[in-house]
Amino acid sequence: MKKLPEKADVEGKNLVFAERFASLRKSRGLTQRAIAEKLGITDRAVSKWETGRGTPKFSDTPILASIFGVTTDYLFGCEKMSY
């Protein structure tokens, strides 16, 4: 049986997501509110993603990847960026 990731590993992925998400959002000149409106959520939720206090719903991750032109794996730190 596959072992579940340690809590620290999961928290580390949240921080990778937070950093990558914020960087991508800013580099494309998008506000937290603009992202929130595209997903039908609050800008407060988006703010939590950028501080590592939350992550998007699974169903929203492909939309975010599409907005930024990256893979979901990249967003969560599972692969390096390649252009």
N, C-alpha and C positions, 0 to 999 in steps of 0.2 A: 504494500500500500504506500502511496506517495505521502511523504511527510508534509504537513502544512508549514508555511513560512513562519518564522519567529516573528513576534510582535515588532521587534526592532526593524526587521526586514520590511514589513508592511509600512511602518512609519517612515522608513527611509524612502520608499517608493512614493509616498505622499509628498515628501519634500522635493523629490526630483520632479514630480508632476507640478507642484506649486511653482518651482523655479522656471521650468520650461514653459508652462502656461503663461506666466506673467511676462516672460521675455518675448514669446511669440505675439502675445496680445499687443504689447507696447511697440514692437518692431513693425507691426502692421497698422499702427495708429488707431487701434480700436479701444473704446472705453469699456469699463466693466458693464456699464448700462447697455451698450450696444450688444455685447455678448449675451447678456441676460435677456434682452428683447428677442434675439434670434432663437433662444431656447425656451422662451415663455416662463422664465424664472426671475427671481429678484437679483438685483445687483449685490445685495448682501451675501447671497449664496456664492456668487462669483468671487467676492472678496474673501470668503472663507477658503476657497480653493487656493488663492494666491498666498495665504498665510499658513497653509498646511493643516488647517482645522477642519477641512472637509474635502471631499472629492465629488465629481459629478456622478450623476446616475449612469449606470452602465449604458443605457440606451442613448445618452447624450454624447458619449465619447466619440462615436463615428462622425457625428455632426461637427464636433470641435476639430477633429482631425481634418475634416474636409475644409472647414473655414480657414485653417492654418496651412493646408497643403502638406500635411505630414501624416504619418501612420499613428494609430493608437498605441502601438508598441513604443514609438518614439516619445509620445506624450508621457508615458509612464516609466520611461527610463530603461526599456528593454532592448533598445537598439540605438545606435548613433545616427545622427542626422546625415543624410546624403542627398546632395542636390544633383 
